[in-house]
Amino acid sequence: MHLFGATAALTAAALWATASLLFARLGGRTGALPLNVLKCVIGLALSVLTLVLVDGQMWPELPGSSGAWLLGSALIGLTLGDT
């Protein structure tokens, strides 16, 4: 169990590097907008899958306007920040 953190870190680094290589190749073939839309769709799908597996629901209960702030932040970060 003591190697869980190190394994998670190495896996994350390997996935990050692989994704960078794939998006670099795709970026040469397509424009920035389709690539960003693809990244947003993949990110949303993986986030929903993670929430369902971990919490048993597609969207967690958030207090007050936290959900709107979370969605707004993701939208700005993934669209404007990556363009």
Residue pairs with C-beta under 8 A, 6 or more apart in sequence:
23 35
23 39
26 35
26 38
27 35
32 83
33 83
36 78
36 79
36 82
36 83
39 78
39 82
40 78
40 79
43 78
48 58
51 57
51 58
51 59
51 60
52 58
59 67
62 70
